[in-house]
Amino acid sequence: MSALSSNGGETLRIEQIAKSFGGLTVFQDISFEIKPGALLGVIGPNGAGKTTMINTISGRLHLSSGRAMLGNTRVDGQSVFDNAKRGLVRSFQQTANFSGYTVEDNLTSALRFSGQDRSSLSRLTPLLDRFGLIEHWNRNAEILPYGLQKMLGLTMALATKPRMLLLDEPAAGLEKSERTNVDIYVQYARDEIGCGVMLVEHDMDLIKRLCREVIVLDGGRLIAQGEPADVLNRKDVIDAYLGGADDEDEHAQHS
């Protein structure tokens, strides 16, 4: 059966992937898939390998073994730039805006990257209005409050019309009152853009609100998969969080 869906999206298939740095194995034997328009939550304690996994799938790091397929195209080992052109787009835990550019310039740059013109901004208006970015349209992005910078970076990722969106802790650094913006963002990505979403997140309330399926990584292994209510009540998952490491993907952050 073709990986193409009726809405033109493509399934992301992760097949027995592993990543090591020298003699240290960050994760191994991880397999899952995300269909077009679907949402998969990825949770686990600090140091479980979540960010490193995003880095390998998106092309920032090379896999040690296994493969990542978007539709019929192998995406691991390709550059982040080339994968973004294919529609595999990732976000970062920190803000990711162009310094010295206004809100408008940042968004139009993202549109140009994906071969679109300014007319495509109109479809993002509901998000821009909801996040409070329109009123800062002509201000330099780097002087905005952190929460606005974060939502601008996420909206830039969405402006490229991704087929598959890899979100690395989109709620990190946001005030509690701002976190519902992530709910709106993810729902818009799925309903209006039609892309699949992989959501790596520590905010369990957000995971419970948005996800029907989650996978749990611990010690570099996939230890559980299923609905959040079931998975989060498992003893091995509870033990993993209580005994988690201190530094999230330390080697990935310094690579």
GIFENVEN-V772734 format. One record per backbone hydrogen bond with DSSP energy under -1.0 kcal/mol. CO is the residue of the C=O (numbers start at 0). NH is the residue of the N-H. E is the energy in kcal/mol with one decimal. If there is no record, write none. Layout:
co: (CO	CO)
nh: (NH	NH)
e: (E	E)
This chain:
co: (4	8	10	11	12	13	14	16	17	17	18	18	20	23	26	29	31	33	34	37	39	40	41	42	44	45	48	49	50	51	52	53	54	54	64	66	67	67	68	69	72	74	78	79	80	81	82	86	86	88	97	100	101	102	103	104	105	106	107	108	109	110	111	116	117	118	120	121	123	124	125	126	127	127	132	133	135	136	138	139	140	144	145	146	147	148	149	150	151	152	153	154	157	162	163	164	165	166	168	170	174	177	178	179	180	181	182	183	184	185	186	187	187	188	195	196	197	198	199	201	202	203	204	205	206	212	213	214	215	217	219	220	223	225	226	227	230	233	234	235	236	237	238	248	249	251)
nh: (7	4	70	33	68	31	66	29	63	64	25	26	23	20	18	16	13	11	37	196	198	214	200	216	47	244	52	53	54	55	56	57	59	60	17	14	74	75	12	72	69	77	82	83	84	85	87	162	163	165	100	140	105	106	107	108	109	110	111	112	113	115	114	119	120	121	123	124	127	128	129	130	132	133	135	136	138	103	102	142	143	148	149	150	151	152	153	154	155	156	157	158	160	195	88	197	90	199	171	173	177	180	181	183	184	185	186	187	188	189	190	191	192	194	164	39	166	41	168	203	206	207	208	209	210	40	225	42	222	220	27	217	215	213	230	231	233	237	238	239	240	241	242	252	253	254)
e: (-1.7	-1.8	-2.9	-2.4	-2.8	-1.6	-1.7	-1.8	-2.8	-1.5	-2.7	-1.4	-2.2	-2.9	-2.4	-2.4	-3.2	-2.7	-2.4	-2.7	-2.9	-2.4	-1.6	-2.6	-1.6	-1.2	-1.9	-1.9	-2.5	-2.0	-2.5	-2.6	-1.6	-2.0	-2.0	-2.8	-2.7	-1.1	-3.0	-2.0	-3.0	-1.7	-2.6	-2.4	-2.0	-1.4	-2.9	-1.9	-2.6	-3.0	-1.6	-2.9	-2.5	-2.0	-2.6	-2.1	-1.7	-2.0	-2.4	-2.0	-1.2	-2.9	-1.8	-2.0	-2.2	-1.2	-1.6	-1.0	-2.6	-2.7	-2.0	-2.7	-2.2	-1.1	-1.4	-1.7	-2.0	-2.1	-1.5	-1.4	-1.5	-2.3	-2.7	-2.0	-2.3	-2.4	-2.0	-2.3	-2.4	-1.7	-1.8	-2.1	-1.9	-2.0	-2.5	-2.8	-2.7	-2.9	-1.5	-1.9	-1.5	-1.7	-1.1	-2.0	-2.5	-2.8	-2.3	-2.3	-2.5	-1.9	-2.9	-2.5	-1.3	-1.8	-2.8	-2.6	-3.1	-3.1	-2.6	-1.1	-2.1	-2.6	-2.0	-2.3	-2.6	-2.4	-2.3	-2.5	-2.5	-1.5	-2.8	-2.4	-2.4	-2.9	-2.9	-2.8	-1.6	-2.4	-2.9	-1.7	-1.9	-2.1	-1.8	-2.1	-1.0	-1.3)
